[in-house]
Amino acid sequence: MGKYDGYLILSDLDNTLTHQGHLIDKNTEAIRQYVKEGGLFTLSTGRTPAFLFDTYGKENLLINTYIICLNGTVIYDPINKNIVWQSSVPKEALSNLEQIAKDYKGILSVTYYCFETSYNHYREIPNGGINKTVIAFDTADNCAKLRKRLESEYRGVFEFNKSWDTGLEILPNGAGKGTCIRMLRQLLKNKVKTVIAAGDNENDLTMLREADIGYAVENAIPQLKAAADRITVSCDRGAIARIIEDIYGHTDK
């Protein structure tokens, strides 16, 4: 029996586990000890497994259970290398999106994600499901304007959130990081007693609300801080390491 048996930590990647795209040594060492002592650690991210492992390496991420990826539209088993669950929409559901986007200024790109493959144009997508769509804008104001229209026209069809100020993410209705946490509880059953989640942006809101303890990093947006149970240090100071210390009340003052 390890001292972290029964704990599951889910961390967002960008600006939570990492700082400016780099892993923090303090986090890595703390996670290494945490999993050695029985804890489960994984990521809940908008990224794909291929990006995670190609960029950082499995030996550095120390993930030892299912991954929530593509912002809560896919649950992936890195051990057996298969998709356990996914939520997608038919290609036809987004048939009008590019035409709607042409009416708005400031759109830099529209990208469609089908698990490990992405497409820059609707006509390139093969028949099948789309897990998430990302629209990048030049300004936050232009992003907000199109979001308002899309939320009205696609109510009940899609979920909308943001991972950064000028990016709008479109997910299937009912998907998201919070939905995936509920599924992880079922998959892991009695292996998990306490779910801890940490994030920094709007796409982490449902995850923090669904977790037993939801942490916002100090560099998080105000909306996430308001929804969090606790606020920890900023990502550049080793936020995940601090959370692991918090589990047994060993936080440095």
N, C-alpha and C positions, 0 to 999 in steps of 0.2 A: 504493500500500500504506500503510495506516494502522498506527499502533503498537498498536492494539487489535484488529486483524484476528484472527479465530479465537476471540475471547472471547464468550461468552454469559453475561450476568448476569440471573438471575431473582430478583426481590425480592418478598417478601410486601408487602402494602400497609399495613394497620393496625399501628401500633407498630413498623414496620420502616422502610418508606420515609417514612411520615408519623408525626407526633407530635400526639396529640389531634385527629386528623382533618385536620391541615394539612400541606401540603408544606413541606419545609425548603429554603430558598434554596440552601444549600451543596450539597445533593444535586442540585438541578436544574441548577446550573451545571456540576457535575462530570459529570453524565450527558450534558449537551449537548456537552461536549468529547469525551467518551468515544465517543459515536455518530458525531461528526464525524470521529474518527480510526479509524473502521471497526468499532467494537464493536457488538454486538447487545444490546439491553436490552429487557426485558419484565417483566410482573408475573405472579406466580403467587398467586392470591388467591381468597377465597371470594366476592368481589363479581362482578357482571355487567359486561360491557362498557358497557352503557348507564349504569350508575351511575358507572363510572370516568370516562367522557368528559363526562357531564353535570355531575359534581361538580368535576372538576379541569381538564378541557379537554385535547384531544389535544396542543396545542402545549406544554403544561406537563409532561405525562407522558413525552413523548419516546420512546414505544414504537415500535420499528421492526421487529418480527417478531411471530410468533404469541403470543397471550395464553393462559395457563392460568387458567381462571376456574371459579367454583362449586366451589372446593376440589378441582380435579383431575377433574371430571366432563365438562368441555368444553374443547376447544382451539379458539380463535376466531382467524380471520384478519381483522385490522382494516383491511387494505388492500382486500381484495375483499369484506369485510363478509359473511362466511359461516362457518358451523361446519365445521371440518375433521374433527373427531372428537368424539364424545360417548358417555358411558356413562349409561344410565338403567335404571330398573326399571319394570315395568308398574304401573299404579295399584293393581291387585289385590294386589300384594305387600305393600302397607301397609294393607290393609283392616282389620286388627285393631289398628293402632297407637293410634287415638284411644280405643278401649275400654280398652286396656292402660293408657294414660295416665290415665284417670279413676280408676284404683286408687291413684294416687300424689298426694301433696300437693306443693304448691309449683310446679306447672307454670303458667307465665305465658302461654305461647303455643306453638302448633305451626304451622310454616310449611313449605309444600311448594313447591319451586322447579322450574319447567320452563323452563330457560334464562332468558329475559327476563321471565317472568311468575311471580308467586307467588300462592299460595292459602292462606287461613287455615283452611279446613275441607276435609276429605277429599271430602265430597259435591260441592264446587264444581269439582273437578279434572275436566277433560274426559278422554276416553279417550286414552291415550298414555303416554309415559314421564315419570318423575319423576327429575330429576338429583340433587337432594339434599333432605333434610328437616332442619329445625332445630327443636329443642325448647329453649325458654328456661325457666329455673327461677329460683326466688327465692334459693336457696342452692346452694353447691357440693356439699353433702352430699346434698341431694335429687337433684341431677343424677347423682351417683355411684350412688345406689341404683337408679334406673331403668336406668342404663347397664348395670349388672351383670346385670339381668334380660334386657334386650334382647340383650346379647351372647351370653347362653346360648340364648335362643329363636331367634335369627336368625343363628346361627353358619354361616358359609359363604354367607350371602345378602347381608349388608351389611358395610361397614366403618364403624367408629365412631371419631370423634375430636372434639377441642375446639379452638375458636379463642379462647375466653375461659372463665373459671372456671365460669360458670353456664349455658353453652350446649352442648348435645350435638348433633353433626352426624352424620347418617346418610347414607352414600354407598353406591352399588352395590358389590358385592364386586369387588375387583380395580382399582377406581378409586383416584384420589388423585394428589397432586402428583408423587410419584416415578414413577408409571406414565406421566404426561404428559411428564416429562423424557426418558424412553426414546423416546417417540414423536417428540419434538422433534429428538432426535439423528437419527432416520431422515428426518424432513422436511427438515432443514437440511443433512444429510450433511457434505460437506467444508467448509462454511462455518463449522463450529464444531469447534475442537480442545479447548477448555477450557470446561467448564460450571461457573459459580459461582452458588451459591444462598444466599440470606439470609432468615432468619425469626426468629420470636419465640415460637411456641407449638406445641402438640402436632400440629396439622395440617400443620406444616412438617417433621416428622420424616422422612418418606419422601423428601422433596425434598432435604434435606441429605445423606441417605445415598446418594442416586443421583447427586448432583453430584460433579464432580472435587474441588471445594473447597466445603465447607459451612460457612457462617458463622452463628453465633448472635449477635444483638445483645446488649449488656450487660443490657438489661431483659428478656431472654428467661427462660422458665421453666427451672428446673434440669435437667429432663429433656432439653431441647433443647441446653443448653450441654454436657451430657455426651456428646451424640451428634455435636456439631460438630467439624470439623477446627480451626476457629479461632473466637475470640470477638473481636468488634469493639466499638466504642463504642455507647452507647445511641442510640435513634432520634432523640432531640432534639438530638444532637450531630452529626448528619449521617453516619449509619452507611454509607450507600451511597457517599457521597463518599470516606470512609475506605477502603472496600474497593477502589475504583478506584485510589486512591493506592497501596494494597498491591500491586497487580498488578506494578508496577515498583519496589517497595520504597521508595516515597517518603513513607511514613507519617511524620507529624510526631511527634517524641518529646515 
